[in-house]
């Protein structure tokens, strides 16, 4: 069982991680994140990966430049991340790994040449 001191230390560590992440994403992505309900849960994703939840009020497009940039910065910050993307169309999230999003981006770029 965790003590109050351990819980406080863990909370401070998570707050520092989120602050580091917010600075890493830059102002345009910070503004986009501020418009959405989002969070990160350590170890709650597929195979123990961090789980980033993000709630949209519209249809999710996996080639959305915001989402692709978020996947890239998430990987730079935490390594591979599991995304749970909620849309305005369904109660169930779309689950996708950051690496899958980034692989798709490469394929879309290659096919557009």
BELLINBEL-V13456 format. One record per residue. N is the residue number from 0. RES is the residue in one letter. PHI is phi in whole degrees, 0 to 359 (NA if undefined). PSI is psi in radians with two decimals (999 if undefined). Layout:
n->N res->RES phi->PHI psi->PSI
n->N res->RES phi->PHI psi->PSI
//
This chain:
n->0 res->X phi->NA psi->2.38
n->1 res->X phi->281 psi->2.44
n->2 res->X phi->276 psi->2.92
n->3 res->X phi->301 psi->-0.69
n->4 res->X phi->297 psi->-0.75
n->5 res->X phi->294 psi->-0.72
n->6 res->X phi->296 psi->-0.74
n->7 res->X phi->296 psi->-0.72
n->8 res->X phi->296 psi->-0.76
n->9 res->X phi->296 psi->-0.72
n->10 res->X phi->297 psi->-0.77
n->11 res->X phi->297 psi->-0.70
n->12 res->X phi->296 psi->-0.77
n->13 res->X phi->296 psi->-0.69
n->14 res->X phi->297 psi->-0.72
n->15 res->X phi->296 psi->-0.71
n->16 res->X phi->299 psi->-0.78
n->17 res->X phi->293 psi->-0.69
n->18 res->X phi->296 psi->-0.75
n->19 res->X phi->300 psi->-0.77
n->20 res->X phi->297 psi->-0.79
n->21 res->X phi->299 psi->-0.67
n->22 res->X phi->290 psi->-0.61
n->23 res->X phi->292 psi->-0.56
n->24 res->X phi->285 psi->-0.37
n->25 res->X phi->82 psi->2.91
n->26 res->X phi->300 psi->-0.82
n->27 res->X phi->299 psi->-0.75
n->28 res->X phi->288 psi->-0.58
n->29 res->X phi->301 psi->-0.76
n->30 res->X phi->298 psi->-0.72
n->31 res->X phi->294 psi->-0.76
n->32 res->X phi->298 psi->-0.66
n->33 res->X phi->296 psi->-0.38
n->34 res->X phi->275 psi->-0.15
n->35 res->X phi->235 psi->2.73
n->36 res->X phi->276 psi->2.11
n->37 res->X phi->212 psi->2.81
n->38 res->X phi->192 psi->2.95
n->39 res->X phi->229 psi->2.37
n->40 res->X phi->235 psi->2.01
n->41 res->X phi->297 psi->2.31
n->42 res->X phi->71 psi->0.08
n->43 res->X phi->267 psi->-0.08
n->44 res->X phi->271 psi->-3.05
n->45 res->X phi->306 psi->2.28
n->46 res->X phi->54 psi->0.58
n->47 res->X phi->80 psi->0.19
n->48 res->X phi->289 psi->2.79
n->49 res->X phi->298 psi->2.51
n->50 res->X phi->250 psi->2.06
n->51 res->X phi->257 psi->2.06
n->52 res->X phi->260 psi->2.48
n->53 res->X phi->213 psi->2.23
n->54 res->X phi->249 psi->2.10
n->55 res->X phi->257 psi->2.76
n->56 res->X phi->255 psi->0.27
n->57 res->X phi->218 psi->3.12
n->58 res->X phi->296 psi->2.47
n->59 res->X phi->273 psi->2.28
n->60 res->X phi->245 psi->2.04
n->61 res->X phi->292 psi->-0.21
n->62 res->X phi->258 psi->0.24
n->63 res->X phi->300 psi->2.16
n->64 res->X phi->304 psi->-0.60
n->65 res->X phi->298 psi->-0.82
n->66 res->X phi->294 psi->-0.70
n->67 res->X phi->294 psi->-0.73
n->68 res->X phi->295 psi->-0.68
n->69 res->X phi->296 psi->-0.71
n->70 res->X phi->297 psi->-0.74
n->71 res->X phi->295 psi->-0.80
n->72 res->X phi->289 psi->-0.59
n->73 res->X phi->299 psi->-0.76
n->74 res->X phi->294 psi->-0.67
n->75 res->X phi->294 psi->-0.57
n->76 res->X phi->276 psi->-0.87
n->77 res->X phi->244 psi->-0.15
n->78 res->X phi->90 psi->-2.84
n->79 res->X phi->304 psi->2.46
n->80 res->X phi->228 psi->2.50
n->81 res->X phi->265 psi->2.19
n->82 res->X phi->260 psi->2.38
n->83 res->X phi->245 psi->1.83
n->84 res->X phi->256 psi->2.06
n->85 res->X phi->260 psi->2.39
n->86 res->X phi->246 psi->3.03
n->87 res->X phi->283 psi->-0.01
n->88 res->X phi->260 psi->-0.29
n->89 res->X phi->209 psi->2.68
n->90 res->X phi->279 psi->-0.35
n->91 res->X phi->268 psi->2.38
n->92 res->X phi->282 psi->2.69
n->93 res->X phi->274 psi->2.19
n->94 res->X phi->255 psi->2.26
n->95 res->X phi->208 psi->2.48
n->96 res->X phi->276 psi->2.59
n->97 res->X phi->302 psi->-0.66
n->98 res->X phi->296 psi->-0.63
n->99 res->X phi->296 psi->-0.78
n->100 res->X phi->301 psi->-0.77
n->101 res->X phi->290 psi->-0.63
n->102 res->X phi->297 psi->-0.72
n->103 res->X phi->298 psi->-0.71
n->104 res->X phi->299 psi->-0.74
n->105 res->X phi->298 psi->-0.76
n->106 res->X phi->296 psi->-0.74
n->107 res->X phi->296 psi->-0.69
n->108 res->X phi->295 psi->-0.74
n->109 res->X phi->294 psi->-0.68
n->110 res->X phi->286 psi->-0.32
n->111 res->X phi->273 psi->-0.07
n->112 res->X phi->274 psi->999
//
